Amino acid sequence: MTDADRIEALLDLVDDTRKAQPAQSEQLAVLGYAERRPRGQYWPTRAGWNFLGNHGRTFDTQ
């Protein structure tokens, strides 16, 4: 799973307009980027949020 794949899979978990892919969510859980929740759902861990946050920040010119 590449960085781009991880970002897409994490976005699938947190964005209501996107549908999570179970296989990718399971890979995130194995890598420590997501945790299992009841009813087969996943949610990003602190590591997942940090990984996603670094790529979502805007460019700072100062």
Backbone as XML, in Angstrom:
<?xml version="1.0"?>
<chain id="A" units="angstrom">
  <residue number="1" name="MET">
    <atom name="N" x="0.859" y="-1.167" z="0.000"/>
    <atom name="CA" x="0.000" y="0.000" z="0.000"/>
    <atom name="C" x="0.907" y="1.232" z="0.000"/>
  </residue>
  <residue number="2" name="THR">
    <atom name="N" x="0.763" y="2.043" z="-1.015"/>
    <atom name="CA" x="1.581" y="3.251" z="-1.134"/>
    <atom name="C" x="0.976" y="4.380" z="-0.291"/>
  </residue>
  <residue number="3" name="ASP">
    <atom name="N" x="1.715" y="5.476" z="-0.163"/>
    <atom name="CA" x="1.203" y="6.631" z="0.579"/>
    <atom name="C" x="-0.098" y="7.146" z="-0.031"/>
  </residue>
  <residue number="4" name="ALA">
    <atom name="N" x="-0.163" y="7.202" z="-1.345"/>
    <atom name="CA" x="-1.378" y="7.673" z="-2.016"/>
    <atom name="C" x="-2.559" y="6.754" z="-1.708"/>
  </residue>
  <residue number="5" name="ASP">
    <atom name="N" x="-2.317" y="5.440" z="-1.680"/>
    <atom name="CA" x="-3.377" y="4.490" z="-1.344"/>
    <atom name="C" x="-3.845" y="4.686" z="0.095"/>
  </residue>
  <residue number="6" name="ARG">
    <atom name="N" x="-2.907" y="4.939" z="1.000"/>
    <atom name="CA" x="-3.264" y="5.164" z="2.402"/>
    <atom name="C" x="-4.120" y="6.429" z="2.552"/>
  </residue>
  <residue number="7" name="ILE">
    <atom name="N" x="-3.740" y="7.483" z="1.858"/>
    <atom name="CA" x="-4.501" y="8.730" z="1.925"/>
    <atom name="C" x="-5.922" y="8.508" z="1.410"/>
  </residue>
  <residue number="8" name="GLU">
    <atom name="N" x="-6.046" y="7.849" z="0.277"/>
    <atom name="CA" x="-7.371" y="7.580" z="-0.295"/>
    <atom name="C" x="-8.210" y="6.730" z="0.655"/>
  </residue>
  <residue number="9" name="ALA">
    <atom name="N" x="-7.617" y="5.703" z="1.244"/>
    <atom name="CA" x="-8.350" y="4.826" z="2.158"/>
    <atom name="C" x="-8.771" y="5.577" z="3.419"/>
  </residue>
  <residue number="10" name="LEU">
    <atom name="N" x="-7.912" y="6.444" z="3.931"/>
    <atom name="CA" x="-8.271" y="7.243" z="5.107"/>
    <atom name="C" x="-9.376" y="8.240" z="4.777"/>
  </residue>
  <residue number="11" name="LEU">
    <atom name="N" x="-9.301" y="8.844" z="3.607"/>
    <atom name="CA" x="-10.372" y="9.752" z="3.181"/>
    <atom name="C" x="-11.693" y="9.007" z="3.034"/>
  </residue>
  <residue number="12" name="ASP">
    <atom name="N" x="-11.637" y="7.768" z="2.571"/>
    <atom name="CA" x="-12.852" y="6.959" z="2.467"/>
    <atom name="C" x="-13.497" y="6.758" z="3.836"/>
  </residue>
  <residue number="13" name="LEU">
    <atom name="N" x="-12.680" y="6.670" z="4.886"/>
    <atom name="CA" x="-13.208" y="6.454" z="6.237"/>
    <atom name="C" x="-13.862" y="7.704" z="6.814"/>
  </residue>
  <residue number="14" name="VAL">
    <atom name="N" x="-13.299" y="8.871" z="6.554"/>
    <atom name="CA" x="-13.759" y="10.082" z="7.243"/>
    <atom name="C" x="-14.714" y="10.949" z="6.425"/>
  </residue>
  <residue number="15" name="ASP">
    <atom name="N" x="-14.763" y="10.772" z="5.129"/>
    <atom name="CA" x="-15.633" y="11.580" z="4.280"/>
    <atom name="C" x="-16.956" y="10.857" z="4.062"/>
  </residue>
  <residue number="16" name="ASP">
    <atom name="N" x="-18.050" y="11.499" z="4.441"/>
    <atom name="CA" x="-19.378" y="10.887" z="4.330"/>
    <atom name="C" x="-19.809" y="10.637" z="2.885"/>
  </residue>
  <residue number="17" name="THR">
    <atom name="N" x="-19.235" y="11.365" z="1.953"/>
    <atom name="CA" x="-19.645" y="11.211" z="0.558"/>
    <atom name="C" x="-18.918" y="10.070" z="-0.144"/>
  </residue>
  <residue number="18" name="ARG">
    <atom name="N" x="-17.945" y="9.475" z="0.531"/>
    <atom name="CA" x="-17.171" y="8.379" z="-0.054"/>
    <atom name="C" x="-17.510" y="7.073" z="0.646"/>
  </residue>
  <residue number="19" name="LYS">
    <atom name="N" x="-17.353" y="5.974" z="-0.065"/>
    <atom name="CA" x="-17.649" y="4.662" z="0.505"/>
    <atom name="C" x="-16.334" y="3.952" z="0.853"/>
  </residue>
  <residue number="20" name="ALA">
    <atom name="N" x="-16.232" y="3.482" z="2.081"/>
    <atom name="CA" x="-15.023" y="2.785" z="2.528"/>
    <atom name="C" x="-14.934" y="1.409" z="1.869"/>
  </residue>
  <residue number="21" name="GLN">
    <atom name="N" x="-13.719" y="1.020" z="1.547"/>
    <atom name="CA" x="-13.442" y="-0.289" z="0.979"/>
    <atom name="C" x="-12.954" y="-1.204" z="2.102"/>
  </residue>
  <residue number="22" name="PRO">
    <atom name="N" x="-13.652" y="-2.300" z="2.397"/>
    <atom name="CA" x="-13.285" y="-3.149" z="3.537"/>
    <atom name="C" x="-11.855" y="-3.680" z="3.483"/>
  </residue>
  <residue number="23" name="ALA">
    <atom name="N" x="-11.376" y="-4.062" z="2.318"/>
    <atom name="CA" x="-10.017" y="-4.609" z="2.216"/>
    <atom name="C" x="-8.975" y="-3.538" z="2.540"/>
  </residue>
  <residue number="24" name="GLN">
    <atom name="N" x="-9.176" y="-2.331" z="2.047"/>
    <atom name="CA" x="-8.238" y="-1.250" z="2.332"/>
    <atom name="C" x="-8.315" y="-0.835" z="3.790"/>
  </residue>
  <residue number="25" name="SER">
    <atom name="N" x="-9.509" y="-0.835" z="4.355"/>
    <atom name="CA" x="-9.664" y="-0.476" z="5.765"/>
    <atom name="C" x="-8.947" y="-1.484" z="6.651"/>
  </residue>
  <residue number="26" name="GLU">
    <atom name="N" x="-9.021" y="-2.752" z="6.288"/>
    <atom name="CA" x="-8.321" y="-3.794" z="7.053"/>
    <atom name="C" x="-6.812" y="-3.607" z="6.966"/>
  </residue>
  <residue number="27" name="GLN">
    <atom name="N" x="-6.315" y="-3.231" z="5.805"/>
    <atom name="CA" x="-4.876" y="-2.972" z="5.665"/>
    <atom name="C" x="-4.454" y="-1.794" z="6.528"/>
  </residue>
  <residue number="28" name="LEU">
    <atom name="N" x="-5.291" y="-0.764" z="6.597"/>
    <atom name="CA" x="-4.985" y="0.372" z="7.467"/>
    <atom name="C" x="-4.915" y="-0.062" z="8.927"/>
  </residue>
  <residue number="29" name="ALA">
    <atom name="N" x="-5.810" y="-0.961" z="9.322"/>
    <atom name="CA" x="-5.813" y="-1.457" z="10.699"/>
    <atom name="C" x="-4.535" y="-2.243" z="10.990"/>
  </residue>
  <residue number="30" name="VAL">
    <atom name="N" x="-4.090" y="-3.041" z="10.052"/>
    <atom name="CA" x="-2.853" y="-3.815" z="10.233"/>
    <atom name="C" x="-1.652" y="-2.879" z="10.348"/>
  </residue>
  <residue number="31" name="LEU">
    <atom name="N" x="-1.652" y="-1.804" z="9.578"/>
    <atom name="CA" x="-0.545" y="-0.844" z="9.602"/>
    <atom name="C" x="-0.615" y="0.111" z="10.791"/>
  </residue>
  <residue number="32" name="GLY">
    <atom name="N" x="-1.740" y="0.124" z="11.515"/>
    <atom name="CA" x="-1.882" y="0.991" z="12.676"/>
    <atom name="C" x="-2.468" y="2.356" z="12.374"/>
  </residue>
  <residue number="33" name="TYR">
    <atom name="N" x="-2.995" y="2.529" z="11.175"/>
    <atom name="CA" x="-3.588" y="3.814" z="10.789"/>
    <atom name="C" x="-5.081" y="3.887" z="11.069"/>
  </residue>
  <residue number="34" name="ALA">
    <atom name="N" x="-5.711" y="2.762" z="11.368"/>
    <atom name="CA" x="-7.142" y="2.727" z="11.656"/>
    <atom name="C" x="-7.405" y="1.681" z="12.735"/>
  </residue>
  <residue number="35" name="GLU">
    <atom name="N" x="-8.536" y="1.863" z="13.424"/>
    <atom name="CA" x="-8.950" y="0.892" z="14.434"/>
    <atom name="C" x="-10.317" y="0.346" z="14.063"/>
  </residue>
  <residue number="36" name="ARG">
    <atom name="N" x="-10.546" y="-0.885" z="14.464"/>
    <atom name="CA" x="-11.846" y="-1.504" z="14.199"/>
    <atom name="C" x="-12.883" y="-0.963" z="15.175"/>
  </residue>
  <residue number="37" name="ARG">
    <atom name="N" x="-14.054" y="-0.725" z="14.666"/>
    <atom name="CA" x="-15.191" y="-0.278" z="15.471"/>
    <atom name="C" x="-16.295" y="-1.320" z="15.352"/>
  </residue>
  <residue number="38" name="PRO">
    <atom name="N" x="-17.325" y="-1.222" z="16.197"/>
    <atom name="CA" x="-18.449" y="-2.176" z="16.089"/>
    <atom name="C" x="-19.119" y="-2.120" z="14.720"/>
  </residue>
  <residue number="39" name="ARG">
    <atom name="N" x="-19.752" y="-3.210" z="14.376"/>
    <atom name="CA" x="-20.500" y="-3.360" z="13.118"/>
    <atom name="C" x="-19.616" y="-3.263" z="11.874"/>
  </residue>
  <residue number="40" name="GLY">
    <atom name="N" x="-18.371" y="-3.699" z="11.973"/>
    <atom name="CA" x="-17.494" y="-3.753" z="10.812"/>
    <atom name="C" x="-17.004" y="-2.421" z="10.305"/>
  </residue>
  <residue number="41" name="GLN">
    <atom name="N" x="-17.056" y="-1.410" z="11.151"/>
    <atom name="CA" x="-16.594" y="-0.089" z="10.737"/>
    <atom name="C" x="-15.168" y="0.153" z="11.230"/>
  </residue>
  <residue number="42" name="TYR">
    <atom name="N" x="-14.518" y="1.127" z="10.614"/>
    <atom name="CA" x="-13.158" y="1.509" z="10.980"/>
    <atom name="C" x="-13.101" y="3.010" z="11.178"/>
  </residue>
  <residue number="43" name="TRP">
    <atom name="N" x="-12.136" y="3.464" z="11.978"/>
    <atom name="CA" x="-11.939" y="4.886" z="12.206"/>
    <atom name="C" x="-10.445" y="5.132" z="12.348"/>
  </residue>
  <residue number="44" name="PRO">
    <atom name="N" x="-9.924" y="6.247" z="11.837"/>
    <atom name="CA" x="-8.481" y="6.509" z="11.913"/>
    <atom name="C" x="-7.983" y="6.599" z="13.363"/>
  </residue>
  <residue number="45" name="THR">
    <atom name="N" x="-6.796" y="6.083" z="13.578"/>
    <atom name="CA" x="-6.117" y="6.248" z="14.857"/>
    <atom name="C" x="-5.415" y="7.598" z="14.839"/>
  </residue>
  <residue number="46" name="ARG">
    <atom name="N" x="-4.745" y="7.919" z="15.907"/>
    <atom name="CA" x="-3.980" y="9.169" z="15.952"/>
    <atom name="C" x="-2.928" y="9.184" z="14.840"/>
  </residue>
  <residue number="47" name="ALA">
    <atom name="N" x="-2.304" y="8.039" z="14.607"/>
    <atom name="CA" x="-1.312" y="7.946" z="13.524"/>
    <atom name="C" x="-1.965" y="8.194" z="12.171"/>
  </residue>
  <residue number="48" name="GLY">
    <atom name="N" x="-3.163" y="7.680" z="11.987"/>
    <atom name="CA" x="-3.885" y="7.900" z="10.734"/>
    <atom name="C" x="-4.242" y="9.357" z="10.516"/>
  </residue>
  <residue number="49" name="TRP">
    <atom name="N" x="-4.707" y="10.017" z="11.587"/>
    <atom name="CA" x="-5.029" y="11.444" z="11.474"/>
    <atom name="C" x="-3.780" y="12.263" z="11.190"/>
  </residue>
  <residue number="50" name="ASN">
    <atom name="N" x="-2.684" y="11.928" z="11.848"/>
    <atom name="CA" x="-1.438" y="12.667" z="11.616"/>
    <atom name="C" x="-0.936" y="12.472" z="10.189"/>
  </residue>
  <residue number="51" name="PHE">
    <atom name="N" x="-1.005" y="11.252" z="9.706"/>
    <atom name="CA" x="-0.570" y="10.976" z="8.336"/>
    <atom name="C" x="-1.451" y="11.729" z="7.340"/>
  </residue>
  <residue number="52" name="LEU">
    <atom name="N" x="-2.743" y="11.700" z="7.547"/>
    <atom name="CA" x="-3.674" y="12.391" z="6.657"/>
    <atom name="C" x="-3.516" y="13.898" z="6.763"/>
  </residue>
  <residue number="53" name="GLY">
    <atom name="N" x="-3.307" y="14.414" z="7.972"/>
    <atom name="CA" x="-3.198" y="15.853" z="8.188"/>
    <atom name="C" x="-2.006" y="16.483" z="7.505"/>
  </residue>
  <residue number="54" name="ASN">
    <atom name="N" x="-0.889" y="15.805" z="7.468"/>
    <atom name="CA" x="0.306" y="16.367" z="6.847"/>
    <atom name="C" x="0.118" y="16.571" z="5.357"/>
  </residue>
  <residue number="55" name="HIS">
    <atom name="N" x="-0.657" y="15.741" z="4.712"/>
    <atom name="CA" x="-0.872" y="15.864" z="3.270"/>
    <atom name="C" x="-2.023" y="16.796" z="2.936"/>
  </residue>
  <residue number="56" name="GLY">
    <atom name="N" x="-2.837" y="17.160" z="3.910"/>
    <atom name="CA" x="-3.976" y="18.005" z="3.639"/>
    <atom name="C" x="-3.756" y="19.472" z="3.975"/>
  </residue>
  <residue number="57" name="ARG">
    <atom name="N" x="-2.593" y="19.797" z="4.536"/>
    <atom name="CA" x="-2.339" y="21.188" z="4.905"/>
    <atom name="C" x="-2.007" y="22.031" z="3.695"/>
  </residue>
  <residue number="58" name="THR">
    <atom name="N" x="-2.371" y="23.298" z="3.777"/>
    <atom name="CA" x="-2.079" y="24.211" z="2.679"/>
    <atom name="C" x="-0.628" y="24.669" z="2.762"/>
  </residue>
  <residue number="59" name="PHE">
    <atom name="N" x="-0.128" y="25.178" z="1.670"/>
    <atom name="CA" x="1.242" y="25.648" z="1.602"/>
    <atom name="C" x="1.380" y="26.923" z="2.401"/>
  </residue>
  <residue number="60" name="ASP">
    <atom name="N" x="2.383" y="26.993" z="3.258"/>
    <atom name="CA" x="2.630" y="28.177" z="4.075"/>
    <atom name="C" x="3.818" y="28.936" z="3.495"/>
  </residue>
  <residue number="61" name="THR">
    <atom name="N" x="3.603" y="30.181" z="3.084"/>
    <atom name="CA" x="4.652" y="30.956" z="2.441"/>
    <atom name="C" x="5.588" y="31.636" z="3.439"/>
  </residue>
  <residue number="62" name="GLN">
    <atom name="N" x="5.294" y="31.555" z="4.714"/>
    <atom name="CA" x="6.135" y="32.247" z="5.694"/>
    <atom name="C" x="6.995" y="31.322" z="6.480"/>
  </residue>
</chain>
